[in-house]
Amino acid sequence: MDKLIIEGGQPLKGTVGISGAKNAVLPILAATLLTSGKNIISGVPRVRDVFTMIRLLSELGAKLESFEGDTIVIDTSKVNHSEAPYDLVSTMRASCLVLGPLLARLGQAKVSLPGGCAIGARPMDLHIKGLEAMGARIELVQGYIQGAAEKGLNGNRIYFDTVTVTGTANLMMAAALADGETILENAAREPEIIFLADVLGQAGAKIAGQGSDVIIIQGAAALKPIECRIFPDRIEAGTFLIAAAITGGDVEITHCVPQHLEALIHKLQEAGIHVEAGDGTLRVKGGNGFKSVNVKTQPHPGFPTDLQAQTMALMTVAEGQSIIVENVFENRFMHAAELSRMGADIVLDGHTAIVKGVAELSGAPLMATDLRASASLVLAALAAKGESVISRVYHIDRGYEGIEKKLVKLGAKIRRIK
Ligand code: EPZ
């Protein structure tokens, strides 16, 4: 298992480019199951979850023609299996995204329930309720979701009790090949959902309303193969903005979409951090300290839960007291205990974390627990006095492409050991 060794205290300086968005490419890869031909997807990040999804699609009968540079060519004309096995789904919840497409394409699906993960139970009840409303018969058998829709799926009106990103994606993909019109109410508004709708539209589906909380899909008889370019990862970009701020550096982020990061940019500016947005670029100039701010995570366009752990790291060395409320997941404070071992002053009370800024963190041996928690430990280690050793680094490799290489380019003292 790899470890990251970090010597803290270096203000980051220079320019860094952002890779393609993990949470945009995973639904797009699942959507290739809806088509029958050669799909070409560029701007793809080389992160673990992408390789896991490719493995899953291959098990279903898709053929990876090539993955050169940032471009995947995958042929889905011979998709003929409908089982997503536990060993794949348990390592990556996003495997659940093949459920809708398999039911729509093959009329059957057997997808393992993801099981819990570090941040929460990750239920699938809203996915299942929506698919049943479209005519699928679904049973839970030995930890698997077993679905059948021999006569195909029918459009219907579906209301999500909770905003769910992959739930919205699954139902949108199923509706794209269903008979008739589907209306998704209280739908997710994430940029990744807008992108999926736009790409399905280019493949022949008739979709409207993406980006609002009501999305309307007219099913098509068939979809053309997908061709698209994945946009930059807003969570990676946000992580680097915070890296610049916490180390008091001066960093320009290129190949990003400032509009996707409004909530974070406003919070950083509220904390007194200089953030400048350009055309596809963002610049952070730190170095004069920053104040504590309060954060409440919400579905997009609210403050993203995927940047909560990173923001908590920043707040551990801010001036004052910060109150962080995690409204999306039930157990997403796993990083707090590790940050406290570095000298942070954090009190947890259910969904609320009270963070009192301290003058300085000190390096320590640390354990990553989930993808974004591990990013938060890297940020804290970059700012801390002395050396930190972060183990279970496979978590961070799921969603960040070559993070230590990008940080070294910015002057960080970080290295990976096997
Ligand atoms: C997506 O997960 C992202 N993953 C997550 O990013 C992100 O944190 C999350 O959306 C919220 O923005 C991908 O896009 C691959 P949800 P998802 O369904 O879709 C409850 C990362 O770090 N819920 O929007 O699984 C659920 O328990 C990952 O990149 C139900 O109750 O999240 C949670 O409390 C982590 N029933 C809330 O909704 C359901 O059927 C939001 O979850 C589905 C969800």
Boltz pocket constraint, residues with backbone or C-beta under 6 A from the ligand:
constraints:
  - pocket:
      binder: B
      contacts: [[A, 22], [A, 23], [A, 26], [A, 93], [A, 94], [A, 120], [A, 121], [A, 122], [A, 123], [A, 124], [A, 125], [A, 126], [A, 127], [A, 128], [A, 162], [A, 163], [A, 164], [A, 165], [A, 166], [A, 167], [A, 305], [A, 306], [A, 327], [A, 328], [A, 329], [A, 330], [A, 371], [A, 372], [A, 399]]
      max_distance: 6.0
